[in-house]
């Protein structure tokens, strides 16, 4: 039976180390937890530490200039991750898992990507590293989650978590899309309404309609076209991988959006850390792997520095205190869990709290966004109505041979 070398802490906080015989690393983790030992490092006896794979980095990069205009729908990605979880849970090997999933996805672009990486995965390459070559389709957070699943043997659980995230995002997208369509129509009408009274300023309706059509073509449509072009350029440029650092900086520091980004990143961080620790992954490696799952470079940088400090022997609280997105309350929970060896009890609760906080913030932002949009559109309607009424009286005065000022007097 294989022998494993371990270091860790007892529930009393006493540091221990030694060897244990077990069928596998997972079995060794289970036996040590039964003995009340919280594992900080576990590896086969006499084996060197495995080389670290750089999560989220890859030699090649494949991306489309116009992907921002036609991204793969979040619902499609959610279905892909759910199928991945189902097949992995069913025991399908990695060699055929990618091809089987490709045959079931609804997006032709996603199917093409999966078929392109399938040969490398069949030859033993890591799936997450292959998918990282397509950053527009598989962002850093998703790659980090998949990498953690491969490292811990819990790919089905983390793929299922990704499926839930994407499907929730799709539901929110439909709500926002419906609101965008409604507000766009209202705003367009607000732009057109002030020019309607110009129709009655002509001798016949035909002349008035002809004037109005020319006015719309010469004065309204150019501005509408410019707004559409600028919006499409924004979609194209903002989705480019070279701007990932700018997007991450904006997502982290922007008001409200930054709060949601930090809460979503922490939910993924705690979830991955929980699974890594449960699987007996060395704690600094667990921190690095969980850091990648946050998906935001600002958060990743701070957590990677914390992992370096943990490797140097600093207590967890001192190592993480420089991570500005963590509250002292959460730091205290992690520190006490480290001292008591109770991460398996503390982290699941922190995951639930972080997810609830993330979902609550997302709901608040949707409601707040709708209220703000209704307020702005209502103001635009009032302004358009006021201008429209003024133009009505001006057109009536001109048709009667007066100016508007003379008519008022």
N, C-alpha and C positions, 0 to 999 in steps of 0.2 A: 504494500500500500504506500502511496506517495507520502513524503514528509514535507511539511511546510514550516517555515520560520515566521514567527510573529512577534510584534511588539504592541503594547496597548496599555490600557488602564483598567483596574478593577473598579467596581462601583464605589469603593471607598476612596478612589482617587490614586491609589498606589500604582506606580508604573511597573509593568511586568513584561517579560520577554521569554521566549523559549521556542520549542518545536512541538508539532502535533501531527499525528498521522490521520489522514482523511482520504476519501475517495477522490475529492476534487477541492478546488478553492472554495466553492460555495458550501460544500459539506464542512470544510474546516471552519469557515465563518460561522456556520450554524452551531458547531460544537463549542467554539469559543464563546459565543453569546450565551449558550446554555450554562457555561461556567461563570457568567457574569463579567466577562472581559470585553471591554470596548476596544476594537482593533484600530490601531493607527497605521500599521504596516503589516502586510501578509504576502509572502511570496514562496515559491518552491525552494526547498532547502538547497543551498549552494548555487542558486540561480542569481544572475545579475538583474538589476532593475531593468524592466523592458524599456526600449527606446520610446520617447514621447513623440506621438504623432501630432503635428501642428494642426489643430482644429481650425477650420475656416480658411486655411491657406492651401493653395494648390499651384502646381506649376503652370497649368493652362487656364485660360479664362475664355468662355464662350458666351457672348451676349449680343443682343440685337439692338440697333440704334433706335428702332421704333417700338420697342417692347412696351414702353409706357403708355402708348395709345391703345394697345390691345393686349393687356396682361391676361394670364390664365386666371380664370375666376377662382375666388377663394373656395367656393363650394366644390369645384373640381379637385383642388388640392386637398381639401378635407376628405373627399371620397378616396383619393389616392392613399392618404395616410391610414385611413380606416382599413382599406384592403390590405395594405402592407402589414398592419397589426394583426389582422385576421389570419393571413397566410403564415406569418411568422409563428403565431400562437398554435397554428395547426401542425407545425413541425416541418414546413416546406423549407428546404435548404436554400442558402443564399444563391447558389448557382442557378436555380430555376425560379426563385422568388421574384427577381426583377422582371424576367420575361413574362411570368404569369401575371404580374401586376400590370405590365405594359399592355397586355391583351385586354385588360378590363377598364382602362381609363378612357374618359370621354374626349379628352383633348388630343388632337393630332400632334401638336408641338410637344406636349408632355410625353406622349408615346414615343416620339422620335428620340427625345433625350434618354429615356429609359433604355431603348434599344441600342443607343450609342454606348452607354456605360455597361450594358449587360456582359459583353465579352471580357472586359477587364475584371468585373466582379466574379465572373466564372473562373478566372485565373487566380483568384485569391485576393484581389485588391479590395480595400475597404470601401463599402458603399458610400459612406458619408463623405469620404475624400473625393470620390468620383463625382458625386452630386454637387460638391462645392465648386466645381468648374463652371456651374451655371448659376451665378449669384442672383440673377434677376428672378429665377424660378425658385431657387432654394437659398433663401437668405441665411445669414450667419446663425441666427437663432435656431432655425430648423436643422441646419447642419450640426450645430452643437448638441441639440437634443438627440439626433440620430447617433452621433458619435458616442454620447453617453450610454445610449441603449446598447450599442455594440460592445462597449467596454464592460458593462455590468451584466449583459445577458438579458436585459429588460427592454429590448427593442419594441416589443409589442405594447408595453405600457406607455412608453414615451411617444411612440407613433400614434397611439390612441389619444394622448394629450394634445398632440399637434392637430389631429383631426377635430377635436373639440374646439380648439382655438380658431381654426379656419372656418368651421361651420358657423360658429358664433359670429365671426367677422362677416360672413356672407349674409347672415340674417340682418346684421346692422347695416350692411351695404344696401340691401333692398329698401330699408326704411329711409336711409339718406337719399337714395336715388329717386324715390317717389317724391320726397320733399324738394329735391333739386329741380325736378321737372315742373312741379307746381310753381315754385318761386321763379323759375326762369320764364314761364308763361306770363306770370303777373308782372314781372319787371319789363318784359317786352311790351306788354300792353301799356304800362306806364310810360314807356318811351314813345309809343304811337299815339296815345290819347291826346296829348296837347296839339297834335297836328290835325286831328279830325275837324275842328271848327273851321279850318281853312277851306273846307269843301263848300260851306254855305256862303262863302264870300264871292262866289262866281255866279254868273247869270243862270247857268243850267247845272244840273247834277252831273252830266257828262263832263263838262268843263272842270267842275270841282274835283271829280274822281281822277281825271287826267292830271290835274295839278298835284293832287295828293300822291298819286303813283310816282310822279317825277320827284317829288319832295322826299319820299321814302327811299327811292333809289339813290338820290344824290346826297342826302343828309343822314339817313338812318342806317341803311345797309352797310356803308363803309365802316361805321363804328362797330356794328354787330360783327362784321367779318374780322375786323381787327381784334376784337375781344376773343373770338373763337380761335384765331391764329395764335394769339398770345397764350391762351389756355392750352392749346395743343403743344406749343413749344415748351411750356412749363412741364407738361406730362412727359414729353420726350426727354428733356434735359434732367429732370429730377429723378428719373428712373435709371440713369446711367451709373454703372458700377464705380467709375472713377470718382463720383461724388458721394460715395457711401460715407466717408468721414464727415462731410458737411451735413448730410442727412442725420447721422447719428448725433452730431453736436446739436443740431436744431431740435431733434426729438428729445434730447436729454434736458436742454435748458429752456425750451419754449414754455411759457406759462400754460397750465392745464395739460397740454400735450406731454410736457416733460413729466408731470406727475403720473400720468397714465403709463408712460414708457417705463418709468422707474418701478412702478408697482407690477407691471406685467413682467419685467425682467426679474424682479425679485421672486415672483411666483415660480418662474422657470428655474431660477437659481436654487431655491429651497427644494424643489421637486427633484432635480438632478442630484443635489448634494445628498438628499435622503437615500436615493437608490444607490449612489456610489458607496456611501458609508455602509449601507445594508449588505452590499456585495463584497465588502472588505477591501475596497480600493484604498491605497495609501492616501492619507488625509490631504497632503498638499496637492496630489494629483486630482483628488476629488474636488478640491477648491478650483483648480484650473479648468477642469472639465465643466463644472457648474458655471464658472465665469463665462465660458464660451456660449452657454445656453441662454444667457441674458440677451445676446444679440446686439448689444449696443457697445461701441468701442470705448466710450467714456467709462462705462461700468466695467467692461472687461479689463481695461488698463488698471483701474483701482484694485480690482479683485486679484489680478495677476501679481501686483506688487504685494498684496496681502499674503498670497501663497508663498512668495519668496521669503517674507518675514517668518511665516510658519516653518518653513524649511530650516531657517536659522535658529529655531527653537523658541521664538516668541510665543507667549500665550495668545489664544485665539482673539480675545478681546483687544489686546494691544495691536494685533496684526490687522484687525478689521476696522479699528476706530477711524482710520483715515478714509474709509469708504463713506463719503458724505451722504449717500442715498440711504444709509442704514441708520435707524434711530437707536438711541441708547437702550431703549427697551428691548429691541431685537438683539442687540449686541449682548445685553445681559442674559437673555435666554440662551444664546449660543454658548456664552462663556460658562454658564452654570451647567449646561448639558455636557460640555467638554469635561468639566471638573467631576461631574457625577457619572459620566459614561452613559448618559441617557439620551443620546441623539435619536435613537429609534423611537422614543416616545415624544420628544420635543419637535423634531422636524416635521412629522405629519401634521401636527397642529399648526405649525408655522406655514405650511403649504396651504392648508385650508383657509387660514386667516388672510394670506396674501392673495389667494384667488378671489375671496369674497371682496377684499379691498379693491382689486383690479376691476371686477365686474361692477361693483358699485360706482367706481369712478367713471367707467365707460357709459353706464346708464345716465349718470348725472351730466356728462358732457353731451350726450345725445339730446336730453331734454333741454339743457341750457342752450345748445345750438339752435334747436327749433324755436325756442322762445325768442332768442336774439334775432333769428331770421324773420320771424313774424313781426317783430317790432320794427326792424329796418324796412321790410316790405310795406308795412302799414304806413310808415312815414313817407315812403316813396309814392304810395297811392294818394295820400293827402296832398303832396306837392304836385303830382300830376293832375289831380282834380282841380286844384286851385289855378294852375296854369291853363288847364282846359277851359274852365269857366271864363277866365280873363280873355282867352282867345275867342270864345263864342261872342262875347259882347263887342270885342274889337272887330270881328268879322261883320256883325250886324250893323255896327256904326259905319264901317266903310261902305257897306252896301247901301246904306241910307244917305251917304254923302257927308258924314260927320267923322270927326276923330273921336277916339274913346274918351279923351279928356272933356271934349265939348258935350258928349252924351252924358257923362257923369254930372257935369255942371247943370 
